[in-house]
Amino acid sequence: MANIDWSKLTFSYTKTNTILKTTFVDGAWTPVESLTDDYLHLSAYAGALHYAIECFEGLKAFRAKDGSVRLFRPEENAKRLQRSAQYLGIEAPSTEMFIEMCKRCVRENIEFLPPYEATGASLYLRPTLIGSNPQLGVQSSKESTFMILCSPVGAYVGGALDAVDVVIARNYDRAAPNGSGSYKVGGNYACSLRSLNIAHEQGYKAVLYLDPSTKTKIDEFNSSNFFGIKGNKYVTPKSESILPSITNASLEIVAAHLGMEVERREVPVEELSTFEEVGECGTAVVITPVHKLVDKPFLESDEETVYTYGDGKCGPKSLKLYNFITGLQKGEIEDPFGWIDIVEL
C-alpha cells in the first residue's frame, strides 16, 4: 500500500498512479489511456473552459471486511452522468464502459485504497466529462473527453458524523427555477461559491438554499441533499431544481427497509422547527448531522432565526441509517438490494 497515514485523510487531492482518459471523436470513443500525469493537454478554446460544458460524478471504492473491493451503485452514477450529458448535448459513455473504467481505475491505483480498518476512509472516484474540441460559438461540443480520476479520502467536513452548523442564504440561489439544478454540472457549484465563502467566513460549514421561485420551501445544500427526521418519518424535499442524490435515494430505501415512513415532498421552511434530526446526505459524507441551522433574511445581516437539533452529536435514527449504508459498503451487512459491485483484482 501507499505510504499514507489513513487516519489523517481529509477530502482532498492526493496524487495517485494513473487517471483514465478517452475521447469521443468522429462517432466513436478512442482507446482508453492510462495516464501517469494528471495534467491534460487541452485546447485553450475547449468548450468546457468557456461555456462550462462539463459534468461529473462521485462514487467510492471500499475495502470490505472480507478483503473484497466494492463499488456502491456505480450504475446509478453512470445513468446520472448520461442524463447530465444529454442536458449539455454531448456524448456520454455507456453504463458498461463507465463501470469498467471505474474498476480499471481502482485496479491501477489499488495501493491507494484504504484498508478496511481505516474508519471513514475510501478511494474516491471522480468520473468527469468535458466538451474538449476547440470552439468559439455558444453550442454543444462536438467532441467530449471522459476521464476517471481517483484519490484516497476521509470525511468531507470535520470528522465522520461530527455535527455542523449551517446557514440558509435567502438572498442567494443555487439554481434557477427551470435551470440546471437537477443536473450534476459544474456551473451549479460555481453558483454556490459566493454564498459559501461568506458562510465559511461566518463559521458555517454549509449553505442551505430555498426554492428559487418563492423562497418558502427547502431545496438542498450547496453540495448535498437535505433530510429531516420527525418521529419515525424520513422527510426529504421534492423539487425540480435539486440534484437527484444517489445517497439520498438509497437512504429512503434503507429507511423503509428499517420500518420508517418515507416522505419525499415539498418541505416548507416553517417545518424546520418540527424536526428532531436534520442532516446533509451525499456520496462524500453519506450523512453529516446538522446541529444548528441559522435562517438569515440576508446572509450578510445579523438578524437570524436559529433552529437547534440534538446535542452536537449524530441523532439515533440518522446514525442507524448511516451505519446501515456504511455496513453495506464495508461488507459488514448482507446486501439485500443488489447494490454492491465487486471489483475483481
VEXPA-129875 format. One record per residue (C-alpha): residue number from 1; residue in three letters; x, y, z. Coordinates in steps of 0.5 Angstrom, whole numbers. Layout:
N
{rec NUM, "ALA", {X, Y, Z}} ...
This chain:
345
{rec 1, "MET", {0, 0, 0}} {rec 2, "ALA", {2, 7, -1}} {rec 3, "ASN", {6, 11, 5}} {rec 4, "ILE", {-1, 14, 8}} {rec 5, "ASP", {-3, 16, 15}} {rec 6, "TRP", {-10, 13, 13}} {rec 7, "SER", {-13, 16, 20}} {rec 8, "LYS", {-11, 23, 18}} {rec 9, "LEU", {-14, 23, 11}} {rec 10, "THR", {-18, 29, 9}} {rec 11, "PHE", {-23, 30, 3}} {rec 12, "SER", {-17, 33, -1}} {rec 13, "TYR", {-13, 31, -7}} {rec 14, "THR", {-7, 26, -7}} {rec 15, "LYS", {-3, 24, -13}} {rec 16, "THR", {-4, 17, -15}} {rec 17, "ASN", {-1, 12, -20}} {rec 18, "THR", {-6, 14, -26}} {rec 19, "ILE", {-12, 17, -29}} {rec 20, "LEU", {-16, 14, -35}} {rec 21, "LYS", {-18, 18, -41}} {rec 22, "THR", {-22, 17, -47}} {rec 23, "THR", {-25, 22, -52}} {rec 24, "PHE", {-31, 21, -57}} {rec 25, "VAL", {-29, 24, -64}} {rec 26, "ASP", {-31, 22, -71}} {rec 27, "GLY", {-37, 18, -68}} {rec 28, "ALA", {-33, 13, -63}} {rec 29, "TRP", {-29, 13, -57}} {rec 30, "THR", {-22, 13, -57}} {rec 31, "PRO", {-18, 7, -54}} {rec 32, "VAL", {-18, 8, -46}} {rec 33, "GLU", {-11, 11, -44}} {rec 34, "SER", {-8, 10, -37}} {rec 35, "LEU", {-4, 17, -36}} {rec 36, "THR", {1, 18, -30}} {rec 37, "ASP", {1, 25, -31}} {rec 38, "ASP", {-6, 28, -29}} {rec 39, "TYR", {-5, 35, -33}} {rec 40, "LEU", {-9, 35, -39}} {rec 41, "HIS", {-6, 37, -46}} {rec 42, "LEU", {-13, 41, -48}} {rec 43, "SER", {-14, 47, -53}} {rec 44, "ALA", {-15, 53, -49}} {rec 45, "TYR", {-21, 54, -54}} {rec 46, "ALA", {-25, 48, -51}} {rec 47, "GLY", {-32, 49, -49}} {rec 48, "ALA", {-31, 47, -42}} {rec 49, "LEU", {-27, 53, -41}} {rec 50, "HIS", {-31, 58, -44}} {rec 51, "TYR", {-38, 55, -43}} {rec 52, "ALA", {-38, 50, -37}} {rec 53, "ILE", {-39, 45, -42}} {rec 54, "GLU", {-38, 40, -36}} {rec 55, "CYS", {-41, 35, -32}} {rec 56, "PHE", {-38, 30, -27}} {rec 57, "GLU", {-40, 24, -22}} {rec 58, "GLY", {-37, 22, -15}} {rec 59, "LEU", {-37, 15, -12}} {rec 60, "LYS", {-33, 11, -8}} {rec 61, "ALA", {-29, 4, -7}} {rec 62, "PHE", {-28, 1, -1}} {rec 63, "ARG", {-24, -5, 2}} {rec 64, "ALA", {-29, -10, 5}} {rec 65, "LYS", {-29, -14, 12}} {rec 66, "ASP", {-27, -20, 8}} {rec 67, "GLY", {-22, -17, 4}} {rec 68, "SER", {-26, -16, -3}} {rec 69, "VAL", {-26, -9, -6}} {rec 70, "ARG", {-33, -6, -7}} {rec 71, "LEU", {-36, 0, -11}} {rec 72, "PHE", {-43, 2, -9}} {rec 73, "ARG", {-49, 3, -14}} {rec 74, "PRO", {-44, 5, -20}} {rec 75, "GLU", {-49, 4, -25}} {rec 76, "GLU", {-53, 10, -22}} {rec 77, "ASN", {-48, 14, -23}} {rec 78, "ALA", {-47, 12, -30}} {rec 79, "LYS", {-54, 14, -31}} {rec 80, "ARG", {-54, 21, -28}} {rec 81, "LEU", {-48, 22, -32}} {rec 82, "GLN", {-51, 20, -38}} {rec 83, "ARG", {-57, 25, -36}} {rec 84, "SER", {-53, 31, -35}} {rec 85, "ALA", {-49, 30, -41}} {rec 86, "GLN", {-56, 30, -45}} {rec 87, "TYR", {-58, 36, -42}} {rec 88, "LEU", {-51, 39, -44}} {rec 89, "GLY", {-52, 36, -51}} {rec 90, "ILE", {-45, 32, -51}} {rec 91, "GLU", {-44, 24, -52}} {rec 92, "ALA", {-43, 20, -45}} {rec 93, "PRO", {-40, 13, -44}} {rec 94, "SER", {-45, 7, -44}} {rec 95, "THR", {-46, 4, -37}} {rec 96, "GLU", {-42, -2, -38}} {rec 97, "MET", {-36, 3, -41}} {rec 98, "PHE", {-37, 7, -35}} {rec 99, "ILE", {-37, 2, -30}} {rec 100, "GLU", {-31, -2, -33}} {rec 101, "MET", {-27, 4, -33}} {rec 102, "CYS", {-28, 5, -25}} {rec 103, "LYS", {-26, -2, -24}} {rec 104, "ARG", {-20, -1, -28}} {rec 105, "CYS", {-18, 6, -24}} {rec 106, "VAL", {-19, 2, -18}} {rec 107, "ARG", {-14, -4, -20}} {rec 108, "GLU", {-9, 1, -23}} {rec 109, "ASN", {-9, 5, -16}} {rec 110, "ILE", {-10, -1, -11}} {rec 111, "GLU", {-5, 1, -6}} {rec 112, "PHE", {-9, 8, -5}} {rec 113, "LEU", {-15, 4, -3}} {rec 114, "PRO", {-15, 5, 5}} {rec 115, "PRO", {-15, -1, 9}} {rec 116, "TYR", {-22, -4, 12}} {rec 117, "GLU", {-20, -2, 19}} {rec 118, "ALA", {-19, 6, 17}} {rec 119, "THR", {-25, 9, 19}} {rec 120, "GLY", {-29, 13, 14}} {rec 121, "ALA", {-23, 13, 9}} {rec 122, "SER", {-24, 10, 2}} {rec 123, "LEU", {-22, 11, -5}} {rec 124, "TYR", {-26, 17, -8}} {rec 125, "LEU", {-27, 16, -16}} {rec 126, "ARG", {-29, 23, -20}} {rec 127, "PRO", {-31, 21, -27}} {rec 128, "THR", {-31, 27, -31}} {rec 129, "LEU", {-34, 29, -38}} {rec 130, "ILE", {-32, 35, -41}} {rec 131, "GLY", {-33, 39, -48}} {rec 132, "SER", {-26, 38, -51}} {rec 133, "ASN", {-26, 41, -58}} {rec 134, "PRO", {-24, 48, -60}} {rec 135, "GLN", {-30, 53, -61}} {rec 136, "LEU", {-32, 60, -60}} {rec 137, "GLY", {-39, 60, -61}} {rec 138, "VAL", {-44, 58, -56}} {rec 139, "GLN", {-46, 51, -58}} {rec 140, "SER", {-45, 44, -55}} {rec 141, "SER", {-39, 41, -56}} {rec 142, "LYS", {-38, 36, -62}} {rec 143, "GLU", {-32, 32, -58}} {rec 144, "SER", {-32, 30, -51}} {rec 145, "THR", {-27, 27, -46}} {rec 146, "PHE", {-29, 23, -41}} {rec 147, "MET", {-24, 21, -35}} {rec 148, "ILE", {-24, 17, -29}} {rec 149, "LEU", {-20, 21, -23}} {rec 150, "CYS", {-19, 18, -16}} {rec 151, "SER", {-16, 20, -9}} {rec 152, "PRO", {-16, 17, -2}} {rec 153, "VAL", {-20, 21, 2}} {rec 154, "GLY", {-23, 22, 9}} {rec 155, "ALA", {-29, 25, 12}} {rec 156, "TYR", {-32, 31, 7}} {rec 157, "VAL", {-32, 36, 13}} {rec 158, "GLY", {-30, 35, 20}} {rec 159, "GLY", {-29, 28, 23}} {rec 160, "ALA", {-34, 23, 21}} {rec 161, "LEU", {-41, 24, 24}} {rec 162, "ASP", {-39, 31, 27}} {rec 163, "ALA", {-45, 35, 27}} {rec 164, "VAL", {-44, 42, 24}} {rec 165, "ASP", {-47, 49, 24}} {rec 166, "VAL", {-50, 51, 17}} {rec 167, "VAL", {-54, 57, 15}} {rec 168, "ILE", {-60, 59, 10}} {rec 169, "ALA", {-58, 64, 5}} {rec 170, "ARG", {-64, 67, 3}} {rec 171, "ASN", {-61, 73, -2}} {rec 172, "TYR", {-57, 67, -6}} {rec 173, "ASP", {-60, 62, -10}} {rec 174, "ARG", {-56, 56, -12}} {rec 175, "ALA", {-60, 55, -19}} {rec 176, "ALA", {-66, 58, -23}} {rec 177, "PRO", {-73, 55, -23}} {rec 178, "ASN", {-72, 52, -29}} {rec 179, "GLY", {-65, 52, -30}} {rec 180, "SER", {-59, 46, -29}} {rec 181, "GLY", {-60, 45, -21}} {rec 182, "SER", {-62, 38, -22}} {rec 183, "TYR", {-56, 36, -27}} {rec 184, "LYS", {-49, 35, -24}} {rec 185, "VAL", {-46, 40, -28}} {rec 186, "GLY", {-40, 44, -25}} {rec 187, "GLY", {-44, 51, -26}} {rec 188, "ASN", {-48, 49, -21}} {rec 189, "TYR", {-43, 49, -16}} {rec 190, "ALA", {-40, 55, -19}} {rec 191, "CYS", {-46, 59, -17}} {rec 192, "SER", {-46, 57, -10}} {rec 193, "LEU", {-39, 59, -8}} {rec 194, "ARG", {-40, 67, -7}} {rec 195, "SER", {-45, 65, -1}} {rec 196, "LEU", {-41, 59, 1}} {rec 197, "ASN", {-35, 63, 2}} {rec 198, "ILE", {-39, 68, 6}} {rec 199, "ALA", {-42, 63, 10}} {rec 200, "HIS", {-35, 60, 12}} {rec 201, "GLU", {-32, 67, 14}} {rec 202, "GLN", {-38, 67, 19}} {rec 203, "GLY", {-36, 60, 22}} {rec 204, "TYR", {-42, 56, 18}} {rec 205, "LYS", {-40, 49, 14}} {rec 206, "ALA", {-45, 49, 9}} {rec 207, "VAL", {-51, 54, 6}} {rec 208, "LEU", {-58, 51, 5}} {rec 209, "TYR", {-62, 54, -1}} {rec 210, "LEU", {-69, 55, -1}} {rec 211, "ASP", {-73, 54, -7}} {rec 212, "PRO", {-71, 60, -12}} {rec 213, "SER", {-78, 62, -14}} {rec 214, "THR", {-82, 63, -8}} {rec 215, "LYS", {-76, 62, -2}} {rec 216, "THR", {-81, 59, 2}} {rec 217, "LYS", {-79, 51, 1}} {rec 218, "ILE", {-73, 48, 3}} {rec 219, "ASP", {-69, 46, -3}} {rec 220, "GLU", {-62, 43, -2}} {rec 221, "PHE", {-55, 45, 1}} {rec 222, "ASN", {-49, 47, -3}} {rec 223, "SER", {-46, 40, -4}} {rec 224, "SER", {-51, 35, -2}} {rec 225, "ASN", {-59, 34, 0}} {rec 226, "PHE", {-63, 36, 6}} {rec 227, "PHE", {-67, 31, 10}} {rec 228, "GLY", {-70, 31, 17}} {rec 229, "ILE", {-73, 26, 22}} {rec 230, "LYS", {-79, 27, 25}} {rec 231, "GLY", {-82, 21, 30}} {rec 232, "ASN", {-81, 15, 25}} {rec 233, "LYS", {-81, 19, 19}} {rec 234, "TYR", {-75, 21, 14}} {rec 235, "VAL", {-77, 27, 10}} {rec 236, "THR", {-73, 30, 4}} {rec 237, "PRO", {-75, 35, -1}} {rec 238, "LYS", {-79, 34, -7}} {rec 239, "SER", {-76, 40, -12}} {rec 240, "GLU", {-75, 40, -20}} {rec 241, "SER", {-68, 44, -18}} {rec 242, "ILE", {-65, 40, -13}} {rec 243, "LEU", {-60, 34, -15}} {rec 244, "PRO", {-62, 27, -15}} {rec 245, "SER", {-58, 25, -10}} {rec 246, "ILE", {-56, 17, -10}} {rec 247, "THR", {-54, 17, -3}} {rec 248, "ASN", {-61, 20, -1}} {rec 249, "ALA", {-65, 15, -5}} {rec 250, "SER", {-61, 10, -2}} {rec 251, "LEU", {-63, 13, 5}} {rec 252, "GLU", {-70, 13, 3}} {rec 253, "ILE", {-70, 5, 1}} {rec 254, "VAL", {-66, 4, 7}} {rec 255, "ALA", {-71, 8, 12}} {rec 256, "ALA", {-77, 4, 9}} {rec 257, "HIS", {-73, -3, 10}} {rec 258, "LEU", {-72, -1, 17}} {rec 259, "GLY", {-79, 1, 18}} {rec 260, "MET", {-79, 8, 18}} {rec 261, "GLU", {-84, 12, 14}} {rec 262, "VAL", {-81, 16, 8}} {rec 263, "GLU", {-84, 22, 5}} {rec 264, "ARG", {-81, 26, -1}} {rec 265, "ARG", {-85, 32, -1}} {rec 266, "GLU", {-85, 40, -1}} {rec 267, "VAL", {-82, 42, 6}} {rec 268, "PRO", {-84, 49, 8}} {rec 269, "VAL", {-79, 53, 12}} {rec 270, "GLU", {-83, 53, 18}} {rec 271, "GLU", {-83, 46, 19}} {rec 272, "LEU", {-75, 46, 21}} {rec 273, "SER", {-78, 47, 28}} {rec 274, "THR", {-81, 41, 28}} {rec 275, "PHE", {-75, 36, 26}} {rec 276, "GLU", {-72, 32, 31}} {rec 277, "GLU", {-66, 31, 27}} {rec 278, "VAL", {-63, 34, 21}} {rec 279, "GLY", {-57, 33, 16}} {rec 280, "GLU", {-54, 33, 10}} {rec 281, "CYS", {-53, 27, 5}} {rec 282, "GLY", {-49, 25, -1}} {rec 283, "THR", {-43, 21, -3}} {rec 284, "ALA", {-38, 25, 0}} {rec 285, "VAL", {-41, 25, 7}} {rec 286, "VAL", {-46, 19, 7}} {rec 287, "ILE", {-49, 23, 13}} {rec 288, "THR", {-47, 30, 16}} {rec 289, "PRO", {-51, 31, 22}} {rec 290, "VAL", {-53, 39, 23}} {rec 291, "HIS", {-53, 42, 30}} {rec 292, "LYS", {-55, 49, 29}} {rec 293, "LEU", {-59, 51, 23}} {rec 294, "VAL", {-59, 59, 22}} {rec 295, "ASP", {-64, 63, 18}} {rec 296, "LYS", {-62, 70, 16}} {rec 297, "PRO", {-66, 74, 11}} {rec 298, "PHE", {-59, 77, 8}} {rec 299, "LEU", {-53, 73, 9}} {rec 300, "GLU", {-49, 79, 11}} {rec 301, "SER", {-54, 81, 16}} {rec 302, "ASP", {-54, 80, 24}} {rec 303, "GLU", {-62, 78, 24}} {rec 304, "GLU", {-63, 71, 25}} {rec 305, "THR", {-67, 65, 27}} {rec 306, "VAL", {-64, 59, 30}} {rec 307, "TYR", {-66, 52, 30}} {rec 308, "THR", {-62, 47, 34}} {rec 309, "TYR", {-62, 40, 33}} {rec 310, "GLY", {-59, 35, 39}} {rec 311, "ASP", {-53, 36, 43}} {rec 312, "GLY", {-48, 37, 38}} {rec 313, "LYS", {-48, 29, 36}} {rec 314, "CYS", {-51, 25, 31}} {rec 315, "GLY", {-58, 23, 32}} {rec 316, "PRO", {-60, 16, 34}} {rec 317, "LYS", {-64, 15, 27}} {rec 318, "SER", {-59, 18, 23}} {rec 319, "LEU", {-54, 14, 26}} {rec 320, "LYS", {-58, 8, 25}} {rec 321, "LEU", {-58, 10, 17}} {rec 322, "TYR", {-51, 12, 17}} {rec 323, "ASN", {-49, 5, 20}} {rec 324, "PHE", {-53, 1, 15}} {rec 325, "ILE", {-51, 4, 9}} {rec 326, "THR", {-43, 4, 11}} {rec 327, "GLY", {-44, -3, 13}} {rec 328, "LEU", {-46, -5, 6}} {rec 329, "GLN", {-41, -1, 3}} {rec 330, "LYS", {-36, -5, 8}} {rec 331, "GLY", {-39, -12, 8}} {rec 332, "GLU", {-41, -12, 15}} {rec 333, "ILE", {-48, -12, 13}} {rec 334, "GLU", {-51, -17, 8}} {rec 335, "ASP", {-53, -13, 2}} {rec 336, "PRO", {-61, -14, 1}} {rec 337, "PHE", {-62, -9, -5}} {rec 338, "GLY", {-56, -12, -10}} {rec 339, "TRP", {-53, -5, -10}} {rec 340, "ILE", {-45, -7, -9}} {rec 341, "ASP", {-41, -9, -15}} {rec 342, "ILE", {-35, -13, -13}} {rec 343, "VAL", {-28, -10, -17}} {rec 344, "GLU", {-24, -17, -19}} {rec 345, "LEU", {-17, -15, -18}} 
